[in-house]
Structures are given as structure tokens and as C-alpha cells.
Amino acid sequence: MASKKISYRFLIKPLIPLLFALLNYNLKAQQAEDEINISLDDSLKMEFVWIEGLDIWVGKFEVTNEQYEKFMRFRDGSKVAGLNLGGRQQPAVFVSYCDTEGFMYWLNTNVEMPDGFSARLPSKNEWDFFLRSYKNQKYPWGNDWPPESGNYLDQTGYDSLKWEWCIDSYRDNFAVSAPVELSVKNNLGIHGLLDNVREWTSEKSQKEGWFYIRGGSWRDSKKEHLETHYKVAGAKWGKDNHIGFRVVLAVSK
């Protein structure tokens, strides 16, 4: 009796979508979660929110002093006119671009990451995507002046620092940086993107060794410095009391 050739084409075809789903299982599983944590030790975590459309997690908050000191243990407490910048939940400042690279290397080699993902700074394109949440507003809060929300150099700052360039008719109750969880949250779930402290990005300036810094800070009061698309370049070794950073988890290259 002649043997019959069996065609498996009709058996395999319905399985193709399943095969693709299995190949992308890790990524899709991560997408299903709106937020995740990575553990720096038994009690200290970093929180991330998923950004649909970029397929990345972005730090829900700027990196705090407590988190940064897991990497750089012996840091001098930072102060401005006697006011503390070194609180555990305040954002880490006096951090250079080079320091952020060291922190990312430490994270990637010492901390368990989601499968296939690694830590780095946000890119220019990612920042531009984040800013879409402000719907072409001139400022993070809208188009009018003075501010309606956010930690900037306000009357609270004037009371403590006596700096003449403070914003009139606005008070946010923080003379310097605020704990990260008290900074403004946007509709992507990101806190402090355009207030509290400015942030390093991976975007290179035309000047060799300089990178762009985005956002506003507790030390800013000029209108142009608080516009949503404002950015300034800084030398990669430079540090200041109003510049910090946040972490992005992206697919490893």
C-alpha cells in the first residue's frame, strides 16, 4: 500500500501567531506591568513606570541620595546656605555625567535587571516623547505666569536664601530640593521631570565632551528656564547643586 505524504502546512499555520508570542514573551510580559521595582538591597528599591510607545521603563523618580550612596558610599553632605540637599529622599546632586556612567555600570553589574534590559540615561528622543504629555504647553503647568505647581526658586527660597531673582507671587514651600515623591507627577506617572532638579541626558552637544541637561530645578526662576523644551549643555565632568539624573531601563544592545 502506497504511503501518503502528510502536509503539515495547515497544522503549523495556526501556530505561527503563538510562536511569535513566545519569542516576544519577556517583552510582552514586562509591558503588561505598569510599574516594576529593582532591588538595590533587601529594603531599598528603585521604581519604574512603563512607557508605551518607547518600550522602556523610566525611573518614576530622580535617583535619590539614599540610592546613589549604594554606589558611592562616602559623599559629603551637600548644603546651600546651611540648607540640606543630602536628605535620603532628596535627589542626588553634585553628580557629573561621568558619575552617572559609573552608577549605570554599577547597576548593570551588581543589580538584577529584567531579562534583556539594562540601565542607562534617557536619550534625546525619549525626552522629546516624555514632553508630549504636556500637550505643547509653554510651561509644565500651562501657558500663564507665574507657576501653578512645581519646585522652583520661589518666595520660600527668598525667605531662606535672600536671592533677589526669586519668582514673585509664588510659593511651593521648599527653599531647595524637595523629596522626590513630592515633586510634580505628569500623566505618564513620572515625578519631577521638569521641576526639583535638572537632569543629565545621553544627548551629546556639538561641543566635545558636553552633554545636554533637561528640565527645571529648585534654583530656576527665569521664564525661559522653566519652558518645557528648555535644555542646556554641560561638561561631562561638571557638577552642580541643582543637577541630578534618572535611570531608564531599555533593551540591551
N, C-alpha and C positions, 0 to 999 in steps of 0.2 A: 504494500500500500504506500503510495507516494506521500511523502511528508509535506505538510503545508507550511509555508512561510508565514510567520506571525508578524504583523506590523504593530510596533509599539508606539507609533506616532500619536495615535488617538488616546493612548494611555498617558503619554508624557505631557501632551499639550495642556491638559487641565492643571498639571502640577507646576507649570512654569511660574505663575504668579507666586506660588508658595515658595519656590526655590529662591526667587528674588527677595522675598520677605525674609527668608532665613539668612541670606547673605548680608542683609542690612539689619539684622536683628538687634545688634548692640546699639546702633544709632537710633533706631526707631524706639527701642525700649527707653533710651535716655530722653527722647523727645516727649514721651508720654508723661514724664515727670516735669512739673512746672519749676520745681526747686530741688536742689541737691546740696549736700554738705560734703566737704572733705575734712578729715580729722588731722589736726596738727599734733595732738596728743590725746590722752584719754578724755579730756574735758574741753579742749579748745578746738573749735571748728571754724571753717570759712564757708559762708553761704553763697550760693549761686542761683541765678534765675536763667531759664532757657529763653533764648531769643529766636523765635520762629522767623524764618527767612534768612538767617545767618548760620543756623545750625551750630551755634556756640552757646556756652554758658558764660555769663558775665557776672563778676562779683556784685552781689547785692549791695555791698558797702565798699568804701575805700579800705585798704589794708590798715588795720589798727596798730597802735603801738604794741599791744599785747601779742598780736600775731607776728609782727615784724621782729620782735625780740626773741622769738623762737629761732630765727635765723642769725640775727646779730645781737648777741646776749648782753654785751656791755656797751650801752649807749648812755651818754649823758642826758639828764633830763632837760628838756627844752622849755625855755620860758621867754616871754616878751614882756618887758617892763614888770617883771615879777609875776606875770600871769602864766599859768601852766599850760603847756602844749603836750605834756607827756603822760596824760591820763590813759589808763588802759584801753578805754573805748574811743579815745580821740584818734583821728587819722595820723598815721606815721608821716612826719615831715622831716626836713633836712635829709632827704633821700635823693640821691642823684640818679640819672638814667643808668649809670654803671651799677649802682646799688640795686636797682630793680632787676637788672640782668642776673646779678648774683642771687637775689631772692628767688627768681624763677628757676634757676638751676637747682637751688636747694630744694624747692618744692618738687621738681620733677624727679629728683634722685632720692628723696627721703620720705615723700608722702605718697600714699596710694591714690592714684588717679583713676577716673573712669576708663574703661578699656578703650585704647586707641586715641586718648586725648592727652594733651599736655598744656602746661601753663605758659602764658606769655602776656605782654601788654596788648591793649586794644590797638587796632590799626586805624588808619585814616577812614577807610570805607566803613568800618564798624562804627566809629564815632558819628559819621555822617548819617548812618542808619539810626543810631540812637536818637539823633536830633529830630528825626521825622516825628517823634512823639510830641514835639512842641508845635506842630502844625503851622510852620512858617511864622511863628510869633517872633517879635523883635527881641523880647526878653523871656526868660523861663516862665514868668507868671503872666505874660500878656504883652501889650504894646504901650502901656501907660507907665509913667514915672510919678512917684517913687515905687520901689518894690512892694509887692504884696506878701511875699514869702521868701525864705532863703536866708542863709547866714552870710552877711556881708558886713562891711565896715559901717556901722550904724551909730545911733545915739548911745547905745550901750558901750560901743567901742570908744566913743568920745569921752564918756564919763570916766572910763578906766585909763585910757591911753592919752587923752588930750590931743589927739591928732586932728588937725584942723580940716582935713579933707573928708571927714565922715559924711554920710548921707543924712541930710536933714529930714525930719518928719518920718523917720522910720526907726523901729526898734525891734530887734529879733531876740534880745535877752542873752546874747553871747558876745562877749568882748573879743574873744579869739575863737579858735576852732571848737565846734560842738562835738559831743559823742556822735559817732557815725549814724546811729539809729535815729537820731533826732534831726538829721538833715532832710531836705525835701525829697519826697519819693515821686517819681514820674509814673506814667501809666504803663511802663514796661516793668515796673517793680524795682527800678534802680534808684538807690538813695544817693544824694549828694553829687549828682552828675555835673551840675552847674552851680553849686554853691559849696561852702565849707572850706575845701582846699582845691586848688588846681591839680591837674593830673597829667603825668607823663604818658605819651603815646609812642608807638613804634614808627610814626611818620617822620621821615628824615627831612631836615631843612636843606636848602641849597648850600648852606654853609657847612663845610666839612666838620663832622663831629657834633653837630647840633641837631636836636630833635624837637618836634612840636609838643607844646603843653596846652591842654584844653581846659575849658570851664572857668568859673569864677571862684572866688575864695572869700574867707572872712576878712581879708586885707584889702578887698576891692571896693571902690565906691564910684569910680568913673562910669558913666553910662556905657561907653564903648567897651569897657572891660566886662560888662555884665550881659552883653548881647550873646544870643545863643551860639552864634558861629564864631565867636572870638577865639583866636589862638595866638600864641607867641612862641618863638623858638628859644631854646635854652641849650647851653653847652652840656654835653653828656656827663661831665664831672661836676656841674653846678648843683648847689643845694640852697634851699631857702625855707623860711618858716611857714610858707603858705602853699607849698608844692608837695603833693603825695602821689599815690598811684592806686590802681585797682587791677585785679587779675582777670584774665579771660581764659577759659578752657576751650581749646579748639582741637580739631582732628590733627593728630601728629603728622608732620610731613616726613 
